[in-house]
Amino acid sequence: MSEEPATGRLTTRTLAMPADTNPAGDIFGGWVMSQMDIAGAICASQRAQSRVVTVSVDSMSFIRPVKVGDILGVYTRIERVGRTSITVGIEAWVRRDRIGLREKVTEGTYKFVALDAFGESTPLPPEDVLPDYVRSRLE
């Protein structure tokens, strides 16, 4: 059980199910990565105020296995904002057996690029024109 706080804001939460297991009975790492990608895209698209796509996973560490029945919570934080890109730090934590044992299981850094209506990269809006609910997430 971890006393360390998660870094970032809780962005998604889901239940690990038997259909997502590997032959050893643990949840596939790819399933965890996809949950992290979903959460990262939510965070990045709020900042971009547009559609975003994942362009890279710059780092990934699998710390502990995820088990069937774990509640996976994914936390996100914006680490860097470029002209069209956003780098998001992502941590995945579980609550074991749907109760209280809390552990960090995975962490990574994903990069997203903002797209316009034609699928072309587009500049990010300045922070001062973002809606209040987005600015409050950045503080």
PyMOL commands that set and color helices and strands:
alter all, ss='L'
color gray80, all
select helices_A, chain A and resi 18-20+29-48+127-129+132-138
alter helices_A, ss='H'
color red, helices_A
select strands_A, chain A and resi 9-15+51-62+71-81+85-96+101-115
alter strands_A, ss='S'
color yellow, strands_A
deselect
rebuild
show_as cartoon
